[in-house]
Amino acid sequence: MPDTPFAPVILGNVPGSFPHGVLAERHPAIIRQVREAFPYGPAQRRALDELLESCTEGTIEPLPADAPDRERWLDWGADTCTGRSWYDVPWLWSESYFYRRLLAAVGYFGPGAWQGIDPFRPAKRAELDAPETDRELAALDGLRDLPEPERGRALLHGSLWGNRADLGFRLSAEGAEERAPAPALVADDSERLWSLLPPGSDATLVLVADNAGRELVPDLLLIAHLLAEGRAARAVLHVKPYPYYVSDATTADVLDALDRLRAAPGAAAGYGRQLWSALADGRLAVRAHPFSCAPLPYERMPGDLRAEFAAATLTVLKGDLNYRRLVGDRMWPPTTSFAAATAYFPGPVAALRMLKSEVITGLSAGIEAELVAAEGQRWRTDGTHALIQVR
Ligand SMILES: O=P(O)(O)OC[C@@]1(O)O[C@H](CO)[C@@H](O)[C@@H]1O
């Protein structure tokens, strides 16, 4: 068998499938949530109603002629998708375009008074301010006296399992977190990850973030740890240029997370101070590249991003959506080689992800059999399993 067998691109047009459910149920629920988030005026509400009708029963319409990113979306395939049902084009494309249109409906791209107002901010803030976040930050005090490798491992796992903090997913997967996973970690290349970032190295770490709040906070803690322990000399944090997939992190969310850390008692505040000075002296940089919201796999990344990933000692991609984009949003046989599926990536790459969609590569036949025996195919999407894969 070749390393990368043929695998079909995932569409949302199979009733009863996970992607179909996202388009038919999750997207309408997100529109309802956004309607409640702010006292939007009649024009915005009308635009939201029109989007609801379009994305459930209509076809994909082009961006207006004066949209500043119209050319970019044409490059990303808008002309081939226009006029087709949202269900019949690649699922990744439909989902991405949905968020672009949702933001336009509420006036996010302006001009006007609502320009730049994140419709998901109330939900993100509520999560960041929740007592669970206090408990997670307080747990940092218990790590203080551990030897560095153990502290590092704990923070890596905090960042990995922090990927639970996906507010869009929670709209359609209530109770997923409570189910007992077997085995919880379906692939674990963490030793290879640590070997790429030895103490005293001159490494450049790129971390491509996923969700804000209770995922971004542990991502920042991991970065602070790697910088403080000399496992990385510099780090670049990639966030989204605009709100996306409900809870994806933007620069504003980084600042909120930083404030939360700095205002916390105990060890958390120390991490906050370290991150603040790393940002101030340039050891930590934040980037919001347009391609971070592209409806395409990373294989199609533009040259400047490719050069940045090529220059990094390690690029860590967080979360389910980044995983889909990394290996390609296809129905791979689960034992497809992760190394082969990511061979195009220009440097060492790690995926830290909870399983929340059907895309998966790099499983051993034994683990796949164990998962299927215990759960049928539910393990792929129910958000109870995680993986650390490195190439
Ligand atoms: O990237 P994340 O936050 O881990 O997950 C994103 C997600 O919730 O959204 C998609 C469905 O809308 C799925 O890929 C996945 O379940």
Ligand as a Chemical Component Dictionary entry (heavy atoms), coordinates in Angstrom:
data_LIG
# 
_chem_comp.id                   LIG 
_chem_comp.type                 NON-POLYMER 
_chem_comp.pdbx_formal_charge   0 
_chem_comp.three_letter_code    LIG 
# 
loop_
_chem_comp_atom.comp_id 
_chem_comp_atom.atom_id 
_chem_comp_atom.alt_atom_id 
_chem_comp_atom.type_symbol 
_chem_comp_atom.charge 
_chem_comp_atom.model_Cartn_x 
_chem_comp_atom.model_Cartn_y 
_chem_comp_atom.model_Cartn_z 
_chem_comp_atom.pdbx_ordinal 
LIG O1 O1 O 0 -10.123 23.417 16.132 1  
LIG P1 P1 P 0 -10.868 23.044 17.363 2  
LIG O2 O2 O 0 -11.296 24.234 18.141 3  
LIG O3 O3 O 0 -10.164 22.040 18.190 4  
LIG O4 O4 O 0 -12.195 22.305 16.896 5  
LIG C1 C1 C 0 -12.972 22.826 15.876 6  
LIG C2 C2 C 0 -14.240 22.062 15.730 7  
LIG O5 O5 O 0 -15.048 22.143 16.846 8  
LIG O6 O6 O 0 -14.870 22.659 14.660 9  
LIG C3 C3 C 0 -15.036 21.747 13.589 10 
LIG C4 C4 C 0 -16.475 21.588 13.331 11 
LIG O7 O7 O 0 -17.045 22.841 13.207 12 
LIG C5 C5 C 0 -14.358 20.460 13.938 13 
LIG O8 O8 O 0 -13.173 20.364 13.232 14 
LIG C6 C6 C 0 -14.027 20.585 15.385 15 
LIG O9 O9 O 0 -14.920 19.797 16.061 16 
# 
loop_
_chem_comp_bond.comp_id 
_chem_comp_bond.atom_id_1 
_chem_comp_bond.atom_id_2 
_chem_comp_bond.value_order 
_chem_comp_bond.pdbx_ordinal 
LIG O1 P1 DOUB 1  
LIG P1 O2 SING 2  
LIG P1 O3 SING 3  
LIG P1 O4 SING 4  
LIG O4 C1 SING 5  
LIG C1 C2 SING 6  
LIG C2 O5 SING 7  
LIG C2 O6 SING 8  
LIG C2 C6 SING 9  
LIG O6 C3 SING 10 
LIG C3 C4 SING 11 
LIG C3 C5 SING 12 
LIG C4 O7 SING 13 
LIG C5 O8 SING 14 
LIG C5 C6 SING 15 
LIG C6 O9 SING 16 
# 
